[in-house]
Each structure stands twice: as structure tokens, then as C-alpha cells.
Amino acid sequence: MDDRTILAELQRHWNASDANDFETEHDIYREDAVLDYPQSGERIHGRRNIQESRFVQPNKKRFSVRRIVGGGDLWVSEFVLTYDGIPSYVVSIMEFREGLVAHETQYFGDRFDPAPSRAHLVERLG
């Protein structure tokens, strides 16, 4: 699978995630895919278990992709995941095998107030 095709599949995946289209969202995963959440120490085995874990998640969620970069079998998506109106900044690292995601790791970061000590050095982002 070429890079353009994978990029289109990733865009389809994140659009389906935002729309709560759980079937389309999980088309990108191999049956034996693994999903890691390092901050909570969780690993989920198998596409159906990954899908169910997201289906039973009770919060209202929205996805806003900031960028997708990668090539070959390694792709990184940076996005804002908003749970019940509260944003988290997320990086998803996806490793592909035979055109489907074999392994994904997601890292979450919450907003924090800027440090006053560096206020004179920074430009505030929206």
C-alpha cells in the first residue's frame, strides 16, 4: 500500500472516530492489532476488543486532527480529543503491517497554564 493510500485511510479513520462510526473507525486495524496506552499501563489485544473499549466509553468525544505525518509502515497523528468539552492533546503512533495497523500507541497530554517565567519568550497558540 502506498503512502497516499495510507494517508487517505488514516483520514477516513479519524473522520469515523469523530462521527462515532465504530465500524468504519476500526477497519484500519488488523484482527490481531495491539493498542497501548502507556500512561494508564493498559494494552488491548485484538481489533474487536479495541472497538469494544471505545464503544463502551461513556463520554461524549470529538476529534480534531492537527496533522498526520509518516511514510511506509510508520505514521503519527497529532490531534485534540475532547471528552465532554475538555480537550486532551494526543499523539497516536501507528505501525502498519500488510496495509493495516498492527500496533498503535497513544500518548495523552492535558492542558496546563503557561509558566510566567517564560512569558516574554513565547507566542500563545489558540
MOPAC internal coordinates of N, CA, C and O (Angstrom, degrees):
PM7 1SCF
backbone

  N    0.0000 0     0.00 0     0.00 0    0    0    0
  C    1.4516 1     0.00 0     0.00 0    1    0    0
  C    1.5355 1   107.57 1     0.00 0    2    1    0
  O    1.2310 1   120.69 1   -47.91 1    3    2    1
  N    1.3218 1   116.28 1   132.09 1    3    2    1
  C    1.4576 1   119.21 1  -178.06 1    5    3    2
  C    1.5307 1   111.13 1   -83.50 1    6    5    3
  O    1.2310 1   121.06 1   -11.92 1    7    6    5
  N    1.3407 1   115.58 1   168.08 1    7    6    5
  C    1.4637 1   121.42 1  -174.76 1    9    7    6
  C    1.5297 1   112.49 1   -62.08 1   10    9    7
  O    1.2310 1   119.74 1   142.21 1   11   10    9
  N    1.3216 1   118.10 1   -37.79 1   11   10    9
  C    1.4713 1   120.26 1   178.91 1   13   11   10
  C    1.5187 1   111.58 1   -62.81 1   14   13   11
  O    1.2310 1   120.79 1   140.42 1   15   14   13
  N    1.3108 1   116.10 1   -39.58 1   15   14   13
  C    1.4631 1   120.53 1   179.68 1   17   15   14
  C    1.5270 1   110.57 1   -67.12 1   18   17   15
  O    1.2310 1   120.62 1   136.54 1   19   18   17
  N    1.3252 1   116.43 1   -43.46 1   19   18   17
  C    1.4678 1   119.91 1   178.54 1   21   19   18
  C    1.5270 1   110.40 1   -63.87 1   22   21   19
  O    1.2310 1   120.04 1   136.54 1   23   22   21
  N    1.3311 1   117.53 1   -43.46 1   23   22   21
  C    1.4561 1   120.31 1   178.03 1   25   23   22
  C    1.5292 1   110.72 1   -59.23 1   26   25   23
  O    1.2310 1   119.93 1   137.37 1   27   26   25
  N    1.3217 1   117.74 1   -42.63 1   27   26   25
  C    1.4700 1   121.11 1   178.01 1   29   27   26
  C    1.5262 1   110.76 1   -63.46 1   30   29   27
  O    1.2310 1   120.24 1   141.09 1   31   30   29
  N    1.3227 1   117.15 1   -38.91 1   31   30   29
  C    1.4718 1   120.78 1   178.61 1   33   31   30
  C    1.5294 1   111.22 1   -67.43 1   34   33   31
  O    1.2310 1   120.39 1   141.98 1   35   34   33
  N    1.3230 1   116.86 1   -38.02 1   35   34   33
  C    1.4618 1   120.24 1   176.77 1   37   35   34
  C    1.5272 1   110.94 1   -65.29 1   38   37   35
  O    1.2310 1   120.13 1   137.10 1   39   38   37
  N    1.3133 1   117.35 1   -42.90 1   39   38   37
  C    1.4648 1   120.20 1   177.16 1   41   39   38
  C    1.5320 1   110.53 1   -62.13 1   42   41   39
  O    1.2310 1   120.47 1   138.32 1   43   42   41
  N    1.3176 1   116.72 1   -41.68 1   43   42   41
  C    1.4721 1   121.68 1   176.60 1   45   43   42
  C    1.5334 1   110.40 1   -61.14 1   46   45   43
  O    1.2310 1   120.68 1   137.30 1   47   46   45
  N    1.3248 1   116.31 1   -42.70 1   47   46   45
  C    1.4677 1   122.23 1   179.43 1   49   47   46
  C    1.5347 1   111.14 1   -60.05 1   50   49   47
  O    1.2310 1   120.33 1   129.12 1   51   50   49
  N    1.3440 1   116.98 1   -50.88 1   51   50   49
  C    1.4594 1   120.00 1  -177.14 1   53   51   50
  C    1.5229 1   111.73 1   -69.26 1   54   53   51
  O    1.2310 1   119.91 1   145.09 1   55   54   53
  N    1.3359 1   117.77 1   -34.91 1   55   54   53
  C    1.4695 1   119.93 1   174.87 1   57   55   54
  C    1.5277 1   110.79 1   -63.30 1   58   57   55
  O    1.2310 1   120.37 1   137.78 1   59   58   57
  N    1.3194 1   116.90 1   -42.22 1   59   58   57
  C    1.4665 1   120.97 1   177.79 1   61   59   58
  C    1.5257 1   110.44 1   -66.22 1   62   61   59
  O    1.2310 1   120.05 1   142.88 1   63   62   61
  N    1.3242 1   117.52 1   -37.12 1   63   62   61
  C    1.4676 1   121.20 1   177.35 1   65   63   62
  C    1.5234 1   109.75 1   -60.21 1   66   65   63
  O    1.2310 1   120.69 1   134.43 1   67   66   65
  N    1.3274 1   116.29 1   -45.57 1   67   66   65
  C    1.4648 1   120.83 1  -179.61 1   69   67   66
  C    1.5247 1   111.71 1   -65.10 1   70   69   67
  O    1.2310 1   120.34 1   148.04 1   71   70   69
  N    1.3245 1   116.96 1   -31.96 1   71   70   69
  C    1.4688 1   121.84 1  -177.69 1   73   71   70
  C    1.5286 1   112.98 1   -88.62 1   74   73   71
  O    1.2310 1   120.02 1  -177.46 1   75   74   73
  N    1.3509 1   117.56 1     2.54 1   75   74   73
  C    1.4677 1   121.93 1  -175.30 1   77   75   74
  C    1.5236 1   112.35 1    56.40 1   78   77   75
  O    1.2310 1   120.77 1  -144.70 1   79   78   77
  N    1.3262 1   116.13 1    35.30 1   79   78   77
  C    1.4643 1   122.92 1   174.76 1   81   79   78
  C    1.5282 1   106.43 1   -91.91 1   82   81   79
  O    1.2310 1   120.95 1   -94.27 1   83   82   81
  N    1.3383 1   115.79 1    85.73 1   83   82   81
  C    1.4608 1   121.12 1  -170.19 1   85   83   82
  C    1.5298 1   113.29 1   -66.53 1   86   85   83
  O    1.2310 1   119.70 1   151.55 1   87   86   85
  N    1.3237 1   118.19 1   -28.45 1   87   86   85
  C    1.4653 1   119.59 1   177.98 1   89   87   86
  C    1.5273 1   110.65 1   -70.22 1   90   89   87
  O    1.2310 1   120.58 1   125.70 1   91   90   89
  N    1.3310 1   116.49 1   -54.30 1   91   90   89
  C    1.4641 1   120.32 1  -178.99 1   93   91   90
  C    1.5215 1   111.06 1   -63.00 1   94   93   91
  O    1.2310 1   120.33 1   140.92 1   95   94   93
  N    1.3313 1   116.97 1   -39.08 1   95   94   93
  C    1.4713 1   121.80 1  -179.49 1   97   95   94
  C    1.5198 1   111.63 1   -54.93 1   98   97   95
  O    1.2310 1   120.29 1   145.77 1   99   98   97
  N    1.3259 1   117.06 1   -34.23 1   99   98   97
  C    1.4640 1   120.46 1  -172.98 1  101   99   98
  C    1.5221 1   114.23 1  -102.60 1  102  101   99
  O    1.2310 1   120.32 1  -175.11 1  103  102  101
  N    1.3394 1   117.00 1     4.89 1  103  102  101
  C    1.4687 1   120.70 1   175.07 1  105  103  102
  C    1.5204 1   112.01 1   -62.61 1  106  105  103
  O    1.2310 1   120.19 1   157.19 1  107  106  105
  N    1.3155 1   117.24 1   -22.81 1  107  106  105
  C    1.4654 1   122.42 1  -174.07 1  109  107  106
  C    1.5355 1   112.68 1   -77.72 1  110  109  107
  O    1.2310 1   120.12 1   167.31 1  111  110  109
  N    1.3336 1   117.37 1   -12.69 1  111  110  109
  C    1.4708 1   121.09 1  -174.43 1  113  111  110
  C    1.5236 1   112.72 1   -96.19 1  114  113  111
  O    1.2310 1   120.85 1   -35.80 1  115  114  113
  N    1.3104 1   115.99 1   144.20 1  115  114  113
  C    1.4659 1   122.04 1   169.16 1  117  115  114
  C    1.5345 1   108.39 1   -68.14 1  118  117  115
  O    1.2310 1   120.24 1   -22.65 1  119  118  117
  N    1.2938 1   117.14 1   157.35 1  119  118  117
  C    1.4729 1   120.97 1   177.15 1  121  119  118
  C    1.5219 1   111.11 1   -59.34 1  122  121  119
  O    1.2310 1   120.20 1   146.11 1  123  122  121
  N    1.3397 1   117.23 1   -33.89 1  123  122  121
  C    1.4667 1   121.80 1  -177.34 1  125  123  122
  C    1.5312 1   112.38 1  -100.37 1  126  125  123
  O    1.2310 1   120.20 1  -157.62 1  127  126  125
  N    1.3256 1   117.23 1    22.38 1  127  126  125
  C    1.4674 1   121.09 1  -178.62 1  129  127  126
  C    1.5227 1   111.56 1   -60.36 1  130  129  127
  O    1.2310 1   121.68 1   -24.77 1  131  130  129
  N    1.3227 1   114.40 1   155.23 1  131  130  129
  C    1.4614 1   122.44 1   177.17 1  133  131  130
  C    1.5262 1   107.39 1  -124.99 1  134  133  131
  O    1.2310 1   120.97 1   -43.92 1  135  134  133
  N    1.3433 1   115.75 1   136.08 1  135  134  133
  C    1.4614 1   122.30 1   177.02 1  137  135  134
  C    1.5219 1   108.43 1  -121.86 1  138  137  135
  O    1.2310 1   120.85 1   -54.44 1  139  138  137
  N    1.3381 1   115.97 1   125.56 1  139  138  137
  C    1.4648 1   121.83 1   179.14 1  141  139  138
  C    1.5199 1   110.40 1  -112.04 1  142  141  139
  O    1.2310 1   121.43 1   -42.47 1  143  142  141
  N    1.3364 1   114.86 1   137.53 1  143  142  141
  C    1.4608 1   124.01 1   169.95 1  145  143  142
  C    1.5318 1   106.57 1  -118.73 1  146  145  143
  O    1.2310 1   119.06 1   -91.56 1  147  146  145
  N    1.3435 1   119.40 1    88.44 1  147  146  145
  C    1.4589 1   121.52 1  -174.86 1  149  147  146
  C    1.5260 1   114.74 1   -57.40 1  150  149  147
  O    1.2310 1   120.13 1   144.54 1  151  150  149
  N    1.3473 1   117.36 1   -35.46 1  151  150  149
  C    1.4582 1   118.69 1  -175.43 1  153  151  150
  C    1.5226 1   112.99 1   -68.52 1  154  153  151
  O    1.2310 1   120.05 1   150.88 1  155  154  153
  N    1.3331 1   117.51 1   -29.12 1  155  154  153
  C    1.4672 1   119.75 1   178.06 1  157  155  154
  C    1.5253 1   111.86 1  -101.62 1  158  157  155
  O    1.2310 1   120.51 1   175.84 1  159  158  157
  N    1.3414 1   116.63 1    -4.16 1  159  158  157
  C    1.4597 1   120.73 1   178.74 1  161  159  158
  C    1.5156 1   113.22 1    72.26 1  162  161  159
  O    1.2310 1   120.13 1  -151.19 1  163  162  161
  N    1.3492 1   117.36 1    28.81 1  163  162  161
  C    1.4620 1   121.01 1  -177.22 1  165  163  162
  C    1.5229 1   111.63 1  -106.61 1  166  165  163
  O    1.2310 1   120.91 1   -34.31 1  167  166  165
  N    1.3171 1   115.86 1   145.69 1  167  166  165
  C    1.4635 1   124.02 1   171.60 1  169  167  166
  C    1.5222 1   106.73 1  -133.47 1  170  169  167
  O    1.2310 1   121.09 1   -48.77 1  171  170  169
  N    1.3250 1   115.53 1   131.23 1  171  170  169
  C    1.4628 1   121.29 1   179.21 1  173  171  170
  C    1.5200 1   107.47 1  -117.16 1  174  173  171
  O    1.2310 1   120.69 1   -52.36 1  175  174  173
  N    1.3223 1   116.29 1   127.64 1  175  174  173
  C    1.4612 1   123.32 1  -179.54 1  177  175  174
  C    1.5232 1   110.25 1  -101.88 1  178  177  175
  O    1.2310 1   120.52 1   -50.55 1  179  178  177
  N    1.3156 1   116.61 1   129.45 1  179  178  177
  C    1.4509 1   122.25 1   171.26 1  181  179  178
  C    1.5182 1   114.09 1    95.09 1  182  181  179
  O    1.2310 1   121.39 1   -41.78 1  183  182  181
  N    1.3451 1   114.95 1   138.22 1  183  182  181
  C    1.4676 1   121.38 1  -177.97 1  185  183  182
  C    1.5151 1   112.16 1   -57.12 1  186  185  183
  O    1.2310 1   119.62 1   136.23 1  187  186  185
  N    1.3102 1   118.34 1   -43.77 1  187  186  185
  C    1.4701 1   120.71 1  -177.80 1  189  187  186
  C    1.5306 1   111.66 1   -65.74 1  190  189  187
  O    1.2310 1   119.96 1   142.46 1  191  190  189
  N    1.3160 1   117.69 1   -37.54 1  191  190  189
  C    1.4669 1   120.32 1   177.36 1  193  191  190
  C    1.5313 1   111.41 1   -69.19 1  194  193  191
  O    1.2310 1   120.63 1   141.87 1  195  194  193
  N    1.3265 1   116.40 1   -38.13 1  195  194  193
  C    1.4686 1   119.80 1   175.94 1  197  195  194
  C    1.5205 1   109.02 1   -61.55 1  198  197  195
  O    1.2310 1   120.78 1   133.83 1  199  198  197
  N    1.3226 1   116.12 1   -46.17 1  199  198  197
  C    1.4678 1   121.09 1  -179.78 1  201  199  198
  C    1.5309 1   110.97 1   -61.71 1  202  201  199
  O    1.2310 1   120.21 1   133.82 1  203  202  201
  N    1.3218 1   117.21 1   -46.18 1  203  202  201
  C    1.4705 1   119.97 1  -179.37 1  205  203  202
  C    1.5229 1   111.61 1   -63.63 1  206  205  203
  O    1.2310 1   120.42 1   141.36 1  207  206  205
  N    1.3402 1   116.80 1   -38.64 1  207  206  205
  C    1.4662 1   119.22 1  -179.87 1  209  207  206
  C    1.5208 1   111.21 1   -60.73 1  210  209  207
  O    1.2310 1   120.50 1   146.77 1  211  210  209
  N    1.3066 1   116.65 1   -33.23 1  211  210  209
  C    1.4611 1   120.68 1   179.42 1  213  211  210
  C    1.5248 1   111.50 1   -82.04 1  214  213  211
  O    1.2310 1   120.32 1   146.16 1  215  214  213
  N    1.3112 1   117.00 1   -33.84 1  215  214  213
  C    1.4601 1   121.22 1   179.83 1  217  215  214
  C    1.5269 1   111.40 1   -65.69 1  218  217  215
  O    1.2310 1   120.21 1   140.60 1  219  218  217
  N    1.3349 1   117.21 1   -39.40 1  219  218  217
  C    1.4711 1   120.71 1  -176.69 1  221  219  218
  C    1.5231 1   112.47 1   -84.23 1  222  221  219
  O    1.2310 1   119.60 1   174.52 1  223  222  221
  N    1.3385 1   118.37 1    -5.48 1  223  222  221
  C    1.4599 1   121.94 1   178.81 1  225  223  222
  C    1.5355 1   107.78 1   -64.81 1  226  225  223
  O    1.2310 1   119.46 1   -59.47 1  227  226  225
  N    1.3362 1   118.64 1   120.53 1  227  226  225
  C    1.4697 1   120.40 1  -169.47 1  229  227  226
  C    1.5249 1   115.95 1   -79.52 1  230  229  227
  O    1.2310 1   119.39 1   163.29 1  231  230  229
  N    1.3239 1   118.76 1   -16.71 1  231  230  229
  C    1.4659 1   120.39 1  -174.72 1  233  231  230
  C    1.5228 1   111.83 1   -76.06 1  234  233  231
  O    1.2310 1   121.17 1   -30.63 1  235  234  233
  N    1.3295 1   115.36 1   149.37 1  235  234  233
  C    1.4589 1   121.09 1   170.69 1  237  235  234
  C    1.5172 1   106.52 1   -75.66 1  238  237  235
  O    1.2310 1   120.41 1   -53.00 1  239  238  237
  N    1.3277 1   116.82 1   127.00 1  239  238  237
  C    1.4553 1   119.35 1  -175.24 1  241  239  238
  C    1.5180 1   111.27 1  -128.56 1  242  241  239
  O    1.2310 1   121.78 1   -28.86 1  243  242  241
  N    1.3410 1   114.21 1   151.14 1  243  242  241
  C    1.4644 1   123.26 1   176.24 1  245  243  242
  C    1.5225 1   108.12 1  -136.19 1  246  245  243
  O    1.2310 1   120.96 1   -33.18 1  247  246  245
  N    1.3261 1   115.76 1   146.82 1  247  246  245
  C    1.4592 1   122.44 1   179.61 1  249  247  246
  C    1.5141 1   109.59 1  -118.64 1  250  249  247
  O    1.2310 1   120.34 1   -45.67 1  251  250  249
  N    1.3135 1   116.95 1   134.33 1  251  250  249
  C    1.4598 1   122.16 1   174.99 1  253  251  250
  C    1.5285 1   107.60 1  -132.10 1  254  253  251
  O    1.2310 1   121.01 1   -75.63 1  255  254  253
  N    1.3140 1   115.67 1   104.37 1  255  254  253
  C    1.4655 1   120.89 1  -176.59 1  257  255  254
  C    1.5223 1   109.55 1   -75.34 1  258  257  255
  O    1.2310 1   121.27 1   -50.37 1  259  258  257
  N    1.3182 1   115.18 1   129.63 1  259  258  257
  C    1.4652 1   121.26 1   177.31 1  261  259  258
  C    1.5207 1   110.71 1   -92.21 1  262  261  259
  O    1.2310 1   120.51 1   138.42 1  263  262  261
  N    1.3383 1   116.64 1   -41.58 1  263  262  261
  C    1.4607 1   119.95 1   176.23 1  265  263  262
  C    1.5236 1   109.90 1  -167.51 1  266  265  263
  O    1.2310 1   122.36 1   -23.61 1  267  266  265
  N    1.3219 1   113.09 1   156.39 1  267  266  265
  C    1.4624 1   122.19 1   175.10 1  269  267  266
  C    1.5197 1   106.03 1  -130.18 1  270  269  267
  O    1.2310 1   120.61 1   -53.79 1  271  270  269
  N    1.3338 1   116.45 1   126.21 1  271  270  269
  C    1.4564 1   121.33 1   178.31 1  273  271  270
  C    1.5206 1   108.79 1  -133.33 1  274  273  271
  O    1.2310 1   121.32 1   -29.02 1  275  274  273
  N    1.3128 1   115.08 1   150.98 1  275  274  273
  C    1.4497 1   118.51 1   177.09 1  277  275  274
  C    1.5022 1   111.74 1   157.61 1  278  277  275
  O    1.2310 1   121.97 1     8.20 1  279  278  277
  N    1.2977 1   113.83 1  -171.80 1  279  278  277
  C    1.4506 1   121.99 1   178.01 1  281  279  278
  C    1.5112 1   109.22 1  -176.97 1  282  281  279
  O    1.2310 1   121.41 1   -25.64 1  283  282  281
  N    1.3098 1   114.91 1   154.36 1  283  282  281
  C    1.4545 1   119.46 1   179.78 1  285  283  282
  C    1.5177 1   110.77 1    60.85 1  286  285  283
  O    1.2310 1   120.54 1    54.24 1  287  286  285
  N    1.3149 1   116.58 1  -125.76 1  287  286  285
  C    1.4603 1   122.11 1  -176.04 1  289  287  286
  C    1.5230 1   114.30 1   -98.09 1  290  289  287
  O    1.2310 1   119.33 1  -172.58 1  291  290  289
  N    1.3441 1   118.88 1     7.42 1  291  290  289
  C    1.4627 1   120.90 1  -177.39 1  293  291  290
  C    1.5256 1   110.10 1  -129.47 1  294  293  291
  O    1.2310 1   120.84 1   -58.36 1  295  294  293
  N    1.3431 1   115.99 1   121.64 1  295  294  293
  C    1.4655 1   122.30 1  -176.87 1  297  295  294
  C    1.5156 1   110.08 1  -135.17 1  298  297  295
  O    1.2310 1   121.13 1   -36.96 1  299  298  297
  N    1.3405 1   115.45 1   143.04 1  299  298  297
  C    1.4568 1   122.24 1   179.95 1  301  299  298
  C    1.5268 1   108.59 1  -124.16 1  302  301  299
  O    1.2310 1   121.05 1   -50.37 1  303  302  301
  N    1.3142 1   115.60 1   129.63 1  303  302  301
  C    1.4715 1   121.72 1   174.98 1  305  303  302
  C    1.5169 1   107.87 1  -115.91 1  306  305  303
  O    1.2310 1   121.35 1   -47.09 1  307  306  305
  N    1.3127 1   115.01 1   132.91 1  307  306  305
  C    1.4663 1   121.81 1   175.49 1  309  307  306
  C    1.5237 1   106.22 1  -112.95 1  310  309  307
  O    1.2310 1   120.67 1   -53.59 1  311  310  309
  N    1.3357 1   116.32 1   126.41 1  311  310  309
  C    1.4564 1   118.95 1  -177.83 1  313  311  310
  C    1.5199 1   111.59 1  -151.18 1  314  313  311
  O    1.2310 1   121.41 1   -14.54 1  315  314  313
  N    1.3258 1   114.90 1   165.46 1  315  314  313
  C    1.4562 1   121.38 1   173.37 1  317  315  314
  C    1.5175 1   106.45 1  -103.91 1  318  317  315
  O    1.2310 1   121.03 1   -57.06 1  319  318  317
  N    1.3085 1   115.63 1   122.94 1  319  318  317
  C    1.4642 1   122.66 1   176.67 1  321  319  318
  C    1.5176 1   106.81 1  -107.50 1  322  321  319
  O    1.2310 1   120.89 1   -64.16 1  323  322  321
  N    1.3190 1   115.90 1   115.84 1  323  322  321
  C    1.4575 1   121.00 1  -177.73 1  325  323  322
  C    1.5190 1   108.71 1  -103.69 1  326  325  323
  O    1.2310 1   120.84 1   -62.54 1  327  326  325
  N    1.3296 1   116.01 1   117.46 1  327  326  325
  C    1.4635 1   122.83 1   175.58 1  329  327  326
  C    1.5208 1   107.83 1  -103.22 1  330  329  327
  O    1.2310 1   120.55 1   -61.03 1  331  330  329
  N    1.3267 1   116.56 1   118.97 1  331  330  329
  C    1.4738 1   121.38 1   178.68 1  333  331  330
  C    1.5241 1   111.62 1    48.69 1  334  333  331
  O    1.2310 1   120.40 1  -139.00 1  335  334  333
  N    1.3338 1   116.83 1    41.00 1  335  334  333
  C    1.4507 1   121.98 1   176.57 1  337  335  334
  C    1.5196 1   115.64 1    84.50 1  338  337  335
  O    1.2310 1   119.55 1   178.62 1  339  338  337
  N    1.3246 1   118.46 1    -1.38 1  339  338  337
  C    1.4712 1   122.13 1  -178.74 1  341  339  338
  C    1.5292 1   108.87 1  -106.84 1  342  341  339
  O    1.2310 1   120.06 1   -61.61 1  343  342  341
  N    1.3519 1   117.49 1   118.39 1  343  342  341
  C    1.4617 1   119.51 1  -175.64 1  345  343  342
  C    1.5244 1   113.67 1   -79.67 1  346  345  343
  O    1.2310 1   121.30 1   -37.12 1  347  346  345
  N    1.3236 1   115.11 1   142.88 1  347  346  345
  C    1.4564 1   123.59 1   166.65 1  349  347  346
  C    1.5134 1   106.76 1  -124.69 1  350  349  347
  O    1.2310 1   120.94 1   -37.29 1  351  350  349
  N    1.3059 1   115.80 1   142.71 1  351  350  349
  C    1.4533 1   121.03 1   179.24 1  353  351  350
  C    1.5194 1   106.87 1   -97.86 1  354  353  351
  O    1.2310 1   121.08 1   -53.11 1  355  354  353
  N    1.3367 1   115.55 1   126.89 1  355  354  353
  C    1.4559 1   120.67 1  -169.24 1  357  355  354
  C    1.5260 1   110.46 1  -127.02 1  358  357  355
  O    1.2310 1   121.66 1   -38.18 1  359  358  357
  N    1.3272 1   114.43 1   141.82 1  359  358  357
  C    1.4519 1   121.88 1   169.87 1  361  359  358
  C    1.5256 1   106.57 1  -119.71 1  362  361  359
  O    1.2310 1   121.27 1   -53.37 1  363  362  361
  N    1.3189 1   115.18 1   126.63 1  363  362  361
  C    1.4599 1   122.02 1   177.67 1  365  363  362
  C    1.5212 1   107.80 1  -113.32 1  366  365  363
  O    1.2310 1   121.03 1   -55.48 1  367  366  365
  N    1.3189 1   115.63 1   124.52 1  367  366  365
  C    1.4629 1   121.61 1   176.62 1  369  367  366
  C    1.5221 1   106.82 1  -108.65 1  370  369  367
  O    1.2310 1   121.10 1   -61.67 1  371  370  369
  N    1.3271 1   115.49 1   118.33 1  371  370  369
  C    1.4661 1   120.84 1  -178.39 1  373  371  370
  C    1.5216 1   110.06 1  -115.20 1  374  373  371
  O    1.2310 1   121.69 1   -49.78 1  375  374  373
  N    1.3248 1   114.38 1   130.22 1  375  374  373
  C    1.4554 1   122.05 1   176.26 1  377  375  374
  C    1.5256 1   107.47 1  -109.11 1  378  377  375
  O    1.2310 1   121.15 1   -57.50 1  379  378  377
  N    1.3322 1   115.40 1   122.50 1  379  378  377
  C    1.4592 1   121.38 1  -177.21 1  381  379  378
  C    1.5185 1   111.31 1   -96.69 1  382  381  379
  O    1.2310 1   121.29 1   -31.67 1  383  382  381
  N    1.3243 1   115.14 1   148.33 1  383  382  381
  C    1.4594 1   122.43 1   170.97 1  385  383  382
  C    1.5234 1   106.84 1  -140.88 1  386  385  383
  O    1.2310 1   120.79 1   -55.13 1  387  386  385
  N    1.3076 1   116.10 1   124.87 1  387  386  385
  C    1.4652 1   122.13 1   179.86 1  389  387  386
  C    1.5301 1   111.50 1    54.99 1  390  389  387
  O    1.2310 1   120.86 1  -140.78 1  391  390  389
  N    1.3447 1   115.95 1    39.22 1  391  390  389
  C    1.4534 1   121.45 1   173.36 1  393  391  390
  C    1.5135 1   116.67 1    84.02 1  394  393  391
  O    1.2310 1   119.74 1  -178.68 1  395  394  393
  N    1.3397 1   118.10 1     1.32 1  395  394  393
  C    1.4670 1   121.67 1   179.44 1  397  395  394
  C    1.5259 1   109.59 1  -131.00 1  398  397  395
  O    1.2310 1   120.56 1   -22.03 1  399  398  397
  N    1.3234 1   116.53 1   157.97 1  399  398  397
  C    1.4616 1   121.45 1  -179.82 1  401  399  398
  C    1.5307 1   109.57 1   -71.03 1  402  401  399
  O    1.2310 1   121.37 1   -57.69 1  403  402  401
  N    1.3281 1   114.98 1   122.31 1  403  402  401
  C    1.4634 1   121.64 1   176.14 1  405  403  402
  C    1.5249 1   110.94 1   -96.27 1  406  405  403
  O    1.2310 1   121.03 1   147.57 1  407  406  405
  N    1.3598 1   115.64 1   -32.43 1  407  406  405
  C    1.4556 1   119.91 1  -177.17 1  409  407  406
  C    1.5280 1   108.75 1  -148.83 1  410  409  407
  O    1.2310 1   121.16 1   -47.02 1  411  410  409
  N    1.3210 1   115.38 1   132.98 1  411  410  409
  C    1.4584 1   121.35 1   175.82 1  413  411  410
  C    1.5167 1   108.42 1  -130.13 1  414  413  411
  O    1.2310 1   121.19 1   -41.24 1  415  414  413
  N    1.3254 1   115.33 1   138.76 1  415  414  413
  C    1.4568 1   121.84 1   172.50 1  417  415  414
  C    1.5189 1   106.81 1  -124.12 1  418  417  415
  O    1.2310 1   120.70 1   -49.86 1  419  418  417
  N    1.3422 1   116.26 1   130.14 1  419  418  417
  C    1.4567 1   120.99 1   178.13 1  421  419  418
  C    1.5195 1   109.92 1  -116.79 1  422  421  419
  O    1.2310 1   121.28 1   -50.39 1  423  422  421
  N    1.3410 1   115.15 1   129.61 1  423  422  421
  C    1.4599 1   122.90 1   176.86 1  425  423  422
  C    1.5231 1   108.52 1  -112.88 1  426  425  423
  O    1.2310 1   120.37 1   -48.45 1  427  426  425
  N    1.3284 1   116.90 1   131.55 1  427  426  425
  C    1.4577 1   123.44 1  -177.26 1  429  427  426
  C    1.5238 1   110.15 1  -112.40 1  430  429  427
  O    1.2310 1   120.90 1   -40.35 1  431  430  429
  N    1.3302 1   115.88 1   139.65 1  431  430  429
  C    1.4536 1   121.67 1   174.96 1  433  431  430
  C    1.5208 1   109.74 1  -136.12 1  434  433  431
  O    1.2310 1   120.53 1   -50.75 1  435  434  433
  N    1.3100 1   116.59 1   129.25 1  435  434  433
  C    1.4604 1   121.30 1   178.53 1  437  435  434
  C    1.5174 1   110.49 1   -89.02 1  438  437  435
  O    1.2310 1   120.89 1   -22.09 1  439  438  437
  N    1.3288 1   115.90 1   157.91 1  439  438  437
  C    1.4687 1   121.55 1   176.22 1  441  439  438
  C    1.5209 1   109.73 1   -62.09 1  442  441  439
  O    1.2310 1   120.94 1   -28.30 1  443  442  441
  N    1.3132 1   115.82 1   151.70 1  443  442  441
  C    1.4596 1   120.82 1   171.70 1  445  443  442
  C    1.5201 1   108.17 1  -145.49 1  446  445  443
  O    1.2310 1   121.06 1   -23.13 1  447  446  445
  N    1.2939 1   115.58 1   156.87 1  447  446  445
  C    1.4629 1   120.89 1  -179.59 1  449  447  446
  C    1.5224 1   110.10 1   -71.24 1  450  449  447
  O    1.2310 1   120.45 1   -36.56 1  451  450  449
  N    1.3336 1   116.75 1   143.44 1  451  450  449
  C    1.4570 1   119.16 1   178.99 1  453  451  450
  C    1.5245 1   111.08 1   -67.73 1  454  453  451
  O    1.2310 1   121.51 1   -29.47 1  455  454  453
  N    1.3094 1   114.72 1   150.53 1  455  454  453
  C    1.4609 1   120.63 1   179.31 1  457  455  454
  C    1.5288 1   109.79 1   -77.80 1  458  457  455
  O    1.2310 1   119.95 1   -51.73 1  459  458  457
  N    1.3263 1   117.70 1   128.27 1  459  458  457
  C    1.4754 1   120.39 1   178.80 1  461  459  458
  C    1.5276 1   112.91 1   -59.72 1  462  461  459
  O    1.2310 1   120.08 1   151.07 1  463  462  461
  N    1.3264 1   117.44 1   -28.93 1  463  462  461
  C    1.4645 1   121.06 1  -176.05 1  465  463  462
  C    1.5261 1   112.79 1   -65.66 1  466  465  463
  O    1.2310 1   119.66 1   159.52 1  467  466  465
  N    1.3095 1   118.26 1   -20.48 1  467  466  465
  C    1.4636 1   119.97 1  -178.97 1  469  467  466
  C    1.5328 1   112.61 1  -115.48 1  470  469  467
  O    1.2310 1   120.13 1  -168.86 1  471  470  469
  N    1.3183 1   117.36 1    11.14 1  471  470  469
  C    1.4675 1   122.00 1  -177.34 1  473  471  470
  C    1.5246 1   112.52 1   -54.63 1  474  473  471
  O    1.2310 1   120.22 1   143.74 1  475  474  473
  N    1.3222 1   117.18 1   -36.26 1  475  474  473
  C    1.4630 1   121.00 1  -178.35 1  477  475  474
  C    1.5276 1   113.07 1   -75.14 1  478  477  475
  O    1.2310 1   119.87 1   173.20 1  479  478  477
  N    1.3321 1   117.85 1    -6.80 1  479  478  477
  C    1.4520 1   122.22 1  -176.17 1  481  479  478
  C    1.5298 1   114.32 1  -106.93 1  482  481  479
  O    1.2310 1   120.27 1   171.53 1  483  482  481
  N    1.3140 1   117.09 1    -8.47 1  483  482  481
  C    1.4624 1   119.74 1  -168.37 1  485  483  482
  C    1.5264 1   112.72 1  -117.04 1  486  485  483
  O    1.2310 1   122.71 1   -20.81 1  487  486  485
  N    1.3179 1   112.41 1   159.19 1  487  486  485
  C    1.4519 1   122.00 1   169.23 1  489  487  486
  C    1.5176 1   105.85 1  -111.06 1  490  489  487
  O    1.2310 1   119.48 1   -49.31 1  491  490  489
  N    1.3032 1   118.60 1   130.69 1  491  490  489
  C    1.4708 1   122.25 1  -178.91 1  493  491  490
  C    1.5206 1   109.95 1   -78.02 1  494  493  491
  O    1.2310 1   120.85 1   -48.06 1  495  494  493
  N    1.3215 1   115.98 1   131.94 1  495  494  493
  C    1.4492 1   123.00 1   175.62 1  497  495  494
  C    1.5115 1   109.75 1   -88.61 1  498  497  495
  O    1.2310 1   120.68 1   -24.34 1  499  498  497
  N    1.3166 1   116.31 1   155.66 1  499  498  497
  C    1.4692 1   120.31 1   178.36 1  501  499  498
  C    1.4896 1   114.35 1   -72.09 1  502  501  499
  O    1.2310 1   120.10 1   180.00 1  503  502  501

